[in-house]
Amino acid sequence: MAKKILIVDDEPNIVTSLEFLMEQVGYEVRVARNGDAALESVRSFEPDLILLDVMLPKKSGFEVCQKIRENPLWQNIQIVMLTAKGRESEVAKGLAIGADTYITKPFSTKELVARVRQMVGEPI
């Protein structure tokens, strides 16, 4: 059974490229374009891993991450904060509220795929 990846970003170009990339590797993919839709997708889709942007409409990626970590049923979901906000304080905040890793844009697609594979327990 394919691992499930939820992409949460409101930038169409990034969503398209991430969706293509993750599907090419064999993952089942869903997309949410704002924080509220992200939480609804977590409930209905039950992803193994979330690629989560910080700057989102309705709820920020930080708020989404925090809500996910507050729910005991969602503790095993891996969260990758994927954002242009790469200042040390933002990275520290993302990790402190429960993100498993933090990747800044622009990013290497090869490195991203390797990191995702590692995080969902697949050979790189």
Helices and strands as residue ranges (DSSP letters): E 4-8, H 12-25, E 28-32, H 35-45, E 49-52, H 61-70, G 72-74, E 78-83, H 88-96, E 101-104, H 109-119
